[in-house]
Amino acid sequence: MTQGTTSAAASRDVGLADAVDKSLARAVDLLYATQRPDGSWLDRLPSSAVATGAVLLALDSHDGQRHAAEVQAGCAWLRKSQAADGGWSDCPGGPGTLNATAIAAGTLASLDHNESRCAIERGLAYIHSHGGFPAIEDRERCTMSAVCLEFLARGGLYSGRSRRIPIEVALIPPRLQRKLSFTLPGAIAWGIMDARQRRRAGTWRGLDAAAEKRALRWLERLQAFDGFLGGFEESPLMAGVVAYGLARAGVRGPVLDRCCKFLLATRRPDGSWPVNRDLEISATLALASGLKATGCATDAGLLPTRDWIMNRQRREGLFVTGTGSGGWAWSSPSGWPNSDDTSCALIALRKLGVAPGDPVIQTGVRFLRRMQGLSGGWACFVRSRRVSLDRPCPVFTAHALEALAAVGTGAKHRAVRRGLRHLSAVQRPDGSLQALWYVGATAGTAAAITAFACFGRSDDDVPRRCVDWLLRNQRADGSWNGGGGDASSVEETSWALAALLAARVPANDSSTRRAAAWLVDRQLPSGGWPPSLVGVYFPSLLYYDDQIATGLVLQSLGRYQSELVRAA
């Protein structure tokens, strides 16, 4: 390399370093300006046609006259959010999906047929162009098949008979119920609905009556745990599904009333609902780790954040999933304790200076170790069995391993060895790992690199092949998507950049430098970053979270900044 070329490269790196410094400073200013007095941050999820449709049908089934204004506004929102191809997306602006289109079309046909006739016809055309009703009946192609078919039938668009949801699920042992994971509240409520609408004779009728009593007690108990205004899982979608089932069954009472109270409280001014109220714990954890990466963790402004995170730990276990105490959920004051938010809480608290021996840390570690599955991986809500909706996820497994490393667990510990073996076992021939809760392969592949790096094993075959995959799939502009033809995202680019730096790829390498420059260029005038539809729920509904996107960028650019300083 000539002296002139060397000088130009050095000048370019100095210019990028200055741009990164300014970018991080703007983001930090934004976050401290929007931080709440208790130290946390409020995030925002996009509105959802799936959630909005389910809620509208629930409110109408509960008391259509009382909720007429909410139903009318919600139907207007559904019409406005229909995509140009006639379908509906999980979130406005995203690709059309069978789940969203079937639910939106069925809702409009049931509640607003005359005004929405054109929208319904276009929705049906979209469904028929994507496999028709056989595709919706196929749970592989339409993951919310039972809900979609029920809503289409309610609107007179489907004449077939949906599958009966067995109310007997309320009578089976808890360890078997847990195979339904987070879908269990809806299954319980719809079991009651089907038992009442499809009454059976003889001994079956007595069995159904006994199961219904137990099912209602189960819902009341879970509603008390969830706590916030009477919802389920902090989710308007789940509360809507439960409320619809109970209202259609004619089961009036406190569970249904509290559900509707929650639904009205979570309604947005435009008449829509998000799939989840918020993810304020998840978002605050991402931002806290991001601020730490920028060197701000010692600021007095993060002391209340540390205390807020510690106080969000659940002191009681959840009977639905069989978890003990000590976990964290995604939102407060309720939400279900799970392995990933617990991992991220432990990581954030250690970065914020909480000692490994602190009782909060120790209780969280015990929770996390109990959640490790038989394969060595970590699922979200249940100690992993082969559950399609909640099987072990490479990202969650990697985060759990990172958390164990953060509290001082060594590479020879049995939990660590089993976790790393699991990541090795699920690595695909091309070197990537496919996550369950995120689109594409970048999230899982990047997380695996970081997990191995935490234990000084960046040179192992698994992370080396992961690095190769990331480098092969970096786009010409320096960004990443999920590895396919979708648009790039700040989330996936941040995951990849942080992973490459963890694998000791230099900050002045072309791959890391271009990624950092791409992220700086994508910063919004506000100081944050634009989120993308990279999160997966239920398990094919897409969503984004604005604060988590910004937190991930801060983590990667903050680490990039530190590597530049170290190399100088």
N, C-alpha and C positions, 0 to 999 in steps of 0.2 A: 504494500500500500504506500503510495507517495505521501510526502509531507502535506501537500495540499489536500489530498483526500482525507488524511487523518485529521487535519484541522477542520475540514468541513463536517466530518462526523462528530467531532467533539463539540463544535458549535451547535450542531443539530441536537445533540443530547442535552446541552445546557439549555437550549430553548425549550425542549420538552420538559425538562425538570422544572423550569420556571412556570410553564403552563400547568403542570401537575400541582405545584405549590399553590398557585392562584385558584385552581379549580377546587382543591380541598378546602382552602380557606373560605371560599364562597359557600360550600356545602355546610361547613361547620357553623358559619354564621346563621344560615337558614335553620339548622337543626336547633341551635340554642334559642333562636327567636320563636320557634314553634313548639318547644318542649313545654309540657304541662307542669304545673307547680309541683306535682308529686314525682316528677322525674321521668315520666313515661312520654310516649308519643302516640298520637292517634293516627291510624292508617285509614286507607279507603280501598274497598274492593269494588269492582265494576258491578253495575246492575245486571241481572240475569233473567233471560226469558224463561228459563226452566223454573227458577224460584218464583218469579212473578206469576206465572201460570198456575203453579201449585197453590200459591197463597190465595189467588183470586177465587179459585174453585173451592178452597176451604172456607173462605169467608162467606161466599154465596151459599154453601151448603149449611153453614152454621146459622146464618140469618141474612138472607139476601136483601130484604127490605132495609134492615139496619145498616148494612154495608154497601148500599147501592152506589154511593158517591165514590168509595174506594174502588169498587169493581169497574165503574165507568172510566175512571182515570187510568186504572191499570190496563184496561183493554185498549185505550187510546195509546198508551205507551207501547204496548205490544205491536200495534199497527205501525207506529212510527219506527220501531226498531227492526222491522222486517228487511232483510237484505235484498239487493237487486235481483238475485237469482231466485227469489221466492221463498227461500228458507229462512230460518232463524239461527243465529249463532248462540253459543253459550254466553258470550258477552258482545255488546255492540261493537261492530268492526271486525269481529273474528270470522272464521269460516263457518258456513252453515253446517248443522249437525242434525241427525235424525232425532236425537233426544229432544233438543230445543224446538225443532220444527213440529214434531208430533204434539208436544205439550202445548205450544203456543196455538197451533191450529185447533186442537181440541178445546182449549179454553175459549177461544173466540167463537167457535161454533156453538158452544154451550151457553155462553153468557151474552154474546153480542152479534148474533148471526147476521141480522139485516145490515147493520152498519159495517160489518167486517167481511161481507160476502166475497169481495174481490181478494182480500188478503187470504182468506181461507182457501179459495180456489188455487191461488198461487202456491200456498203451502202444500196443498195436496199434489200439485204438479211436481214440486220439489221432491216429495216423498216417493212418488211413482218413478221419477227419474233416478232415484237412488235405491232401487230395489223393491219399492212398494211395501205393502203390509207384511210380506214374508220377511223382509229385512228387519222390520220393527219387532216381529215375533221372535227373531233370532237374538238371543242375549249376547252373542259374541259381537254382533254388529250394532246392537242398540242396548246399551248397558242398563238403561232404565226401562226395559221392555214392559214390565207389568204396569208401571205407572203410565207409560205412554198409551198402552192399549186401553186402559181404564178411562183415561181422559178423552181419547178419540171416540170411544163408545159412548161416553157421557154426552159428547157433542153430536152424536148420530153419524159419525164418519166411519165407524168400524162396526161391522155386524158380527164379527167372530166373538168367541168367548175367551176371555183372558184366563190365565192360570189361577187356580184357587190358591190363596195364601193360607197355609195350614195354621189354624189357631193353636194346634197342638204344640207349636213351638214354645208356648208359654209353660208347658208341662215338662219339657225335657230338661235334663240336668244342665246347670249353668255352664259346665265345660263344653257342652255341645252347642248351647246358645251362642257362645263366644265365637263360633265359626262364622256367624253373621256379622261380627264386629260392629262397626258404626251404623250399619243398616238396620239393626235390630229394632229400634223404636218404631220405625215405619212398618216393619214386618209384623210386629205385635198388633199395632192399630189396624192394619189391613186384614190381619187374621180375624179380628173381631168383626170387621165389616163383612167379610166373606162368609163367616159363620152365620151371621144374621140374615144375609141376603140369599144364601144357598143352604137353607136349613136342612139338616139331615134327620133321618128318622131313627127311632129305637135307641139303642145304647149310645149311638153317636151323639144324639141330642144332649144326653146327660153329660157326656164327655166335653162337648162344646161349652155347655153352661159352666162347668167347673173350670175349664180353661179360661173362659172370659173373666171370671172373678179374679183369677190369679193374674191375668194379663193387665187388668185395670190397676191392681195393687202394684204391679211391676212398674207401670207407667207413672203412677203417683210417686213411687219411691225415687225413680230416676228424675222426675221433674223437680223434686225437692233437692236432689243433688245438684242439678244444673242451675237451679236457683234464680237466674236473672229473668224476672218478669214471667216465668212459666214457659220458657221455650225449651227446646231440646238441642243440645250441642251448640248453642248460640247460633243456630242455623234457621233462618226463615224457611228454607227449603224443607228441612226435616220437620220443623214445627207445622208447616203447611201440609205435608204428607200425613202426619199423625192426626191433625185436626180434621182433614178431609175424611180419613177413615172412620173416625169416631162420629162425625156429624152424619155421614152417610149410613152408618149403622144405627143412628138414632140414640146414641149413648150421650146423653147430656150430663153435665156435671162439672166439677172443678177442673179436671184435666183439660177438657175442651175449652172452658172459659179462659183459663190461664194461657193456653196456646194462642187464642185469638187476641188476648191482651198483648202478648209478645209480638204478634204479627202487626198489630196496629202501631205499636211503639217503634218498630223497625222500618216502617214504610218511609220511602224517600219522597221529597216534595214533588217529584215528577210522576209519582204514582207507581214506581217500580220497587223491587226488592233485590238485594244482593243475595248470593248463595249463602253467605255467612255475615253476621253482623259486623265483625271486624276480626283482625288478627293482632290485637294491640300488644300482646306479650311477644309473639313471634317477631313483630316489627321492631319493638323496643330492643329485643335481644340482638337483632341484626344491626341496628343503629349503634348500640353500645359497643359491640365488637368493632364496628366500623370506625367509631370515634377513637377507640383505643389504637387502632392501626394508624391513625393520623397523629398520634402522640398526645391526644387530649384526655387520656384516661385519668390523669391526676388532677384535672380541673375540678374545682368545687362543684361545678354544674353536674358532674356525674355521680356525686355522692348520693343524692336522692334517687338516682336511677338504680344504683346498686341496692339501696334499701328497698326500693319498690320491687325489684326482681326477687329479692329474698322473701318478701312478704307475699308474693304470688304463689309460693310453693303450697301445694295442696296437702293438708295435714291428715286427710282421710283418703282411703282407697276407694275405688269405684267397683261396685259389685258386678256391673255389667261385663267388664273386661277382666275382672279378677286381679287387678293391680293393687298393690299395697300403697301406703302413704309415701310422700316424698317426691312426687312427680310434678311437672309443670304442664299446663294446658296452653292453648294458643291465644286465649283471651280471658279477660277478667270481668266479672267475678266468677264466671263458670267456665264451661269448656271441659273437655275430657283430658285427664293426665295422659301423656303419651311419651314414647321414647325420644322422639326428635326434639320437641320443645324442651324436654328435660336435658338432653345432651347440650343443646345450644345455651340453656340457662347456666349449666355448669361451666361451659367454656367462657361465657361472658363474665360470670362472677369471678373466675380465676383471673381473667384479664383485668378486672376491676379491683384486684388486690385481696379478695377473700381467701383466707388460708385453706389448704386442703383439709385441715382438721376441724374446721368449723362445722357445727352440727348440721347446718343447712346443706353444706356440701356432702357430708357423710351420708345423710338421709337420701339425698338425690342419687348418690353413687349406688347405694343399695337398691333403690328403685330401678336404676338402669341395669344393673347386673341381673336382677330378677327378670327383666324383660328380654334377655338374650334367648333366642330360640334354639331348638334342637340342632339346626343346621349351623349354628354359630352366628347367624345374622340377626338383625333387629327389624321387626315389623313396627307398625305405628302404635296401635291400640292394644293388641293382644300378644301374648307370648307365642311367637309365630308357629302356627301349624300351616298346613298347605291350604290357605284361605285366599281365594282369588282376589278378593277385594282388599286384603290386608296381609299380603305375604311379605317376607323379608325384602327390604329395599336397600340397594347398595348405598344410596345417599344416607339413609338413616343409620346403616351399619357403620359407614365411615365417620359420621358425626359422633356416634357412640364411642368409637375407638379414639377419636380426637379428644373427647371429653375425659375418657379414662387416662389418656396420656397427660392431660392438663392437671389431673389431680395426683400425678406421680406414679401411676400404674406402669410397670415395666413391660418390656417386649416379651418377656418369658412368662408373664401371667397367663393362666389358662384361658381367660376370657379374651385376651388380646390374640393369642395364637389361634383360637377358634374363629374369631372375627376376621382376621386376615385370611385364613383358609377359606372362609365363605366368599370373600371378595374374589379370591383366586378361582374358586369353583364357578362363579357366575360370570367371569370374564368371557367375552365372546371371541371367536377366532380372529376377528379383525383388531382386537385389543381394547374394544370399548365395553362399557357396562351400561345396561339399560335400566334406568330408574323406574320405579312404580309411580311415584308422586310428581314426576316432572316429565315434560315432553322430551323426546329425543334422547341422545346418548351423552351429551356433553356434561350434564349435571353429575351423572353416576361415574363417568370416567374421570372427571376432575376430582371428585370427592375421594375416589380410591387412591389417587396419587398423594393427596394430603394425608390420608390415613397412614399409609406406609411411611411417609416422610416423618410423621410424628414420632416414630420409633426408630429413626435412623436407617430405614430400609429403602431408600429411594433407588438403590441400584438393583433391587430385586427384579425378577423378570416381569411381574405384574405391572408395577408402576412404569417400567421402561416401555412396555408395550402400550400403556395408556398415553404416555408422553408422545410416542410415535403417532398414535391415532389423532391426538389433538393437533399436532403439527401438520399432519396430512389434511386435516379438515379445517384448518384456519383459512378464512377467505382472503381474497387478494387485498381487501382494504384493512386487514388486521383483525377482523371480528370473527365471532363464532355464532352459529345457530345450533340446532340439535343434531346436525350431521346430514340433513336432507336438503330439500329445496326451499325451506321456509326462510323468512327474513331473519337477519341477525338480531340479537337482543343484548341489552346491557347486562342482563343477568348471566347469560351463557358466556359472554365475553369475560365478565368478571370472574366467574368460576374457573375458566380456562387460564386466565392470566395468573390468578393466585396459585393455581396448581403448578404451573410451569415454574414460578418462582420458588415454590416449596420443593420442587425437584431439582433446584439449583441451576436452572436455566438463567444465565446472566440477564440483568436488567437492560444491558445495552445490546442484547441479541435482537435481531430483526423481528422475531416473533413477539417478544414481550414489548419491545418499543412500539411496534405498530398497534398492538392491542391497547396499550396505554394511551396512545395518541387518539385512537378511535373513541375511547371512552371520554376523554377530555372534550372531544368535538361534539359529543352527544349530550353534554350537560345543558339543562334547560336554563332559561334566563332567571328562573326562581332560585337556582342553585342545586336543585335535585336532578334526578334522571328519569326518563320516561320508562314506565314498566311495560312488559310484554306478556302475552298469554303463554307462560311457561309452567304454571302450576296446574296440577291435575287432581281432580276430585271426583269420586263416586263411580267408577275410577276413570272416566273419560271426559268429564266436564272441565273446561279450561277456565282459568281465572288469572288475575294478576294482583299484585299488591305494590302500591307506590312506594311505601317506606322501606319495604324489604329490598326493592330494586336499588334504592339509594344506599342502603346499608351494605349491600354486596359490592357496589362500586367503591365505596369508601374502604372496605376491607382490602380489595385488590390494589387500588391506587395507593393506599396508605403503605401497603407492603412494598409496592414498586418504589415509592419515594424513599423508604428506608434502605432498600437495596442500592439505590443510586447514591445515597449518602455514604453507605458502607464501602462502595466501590471507588468513591472519590479519593 
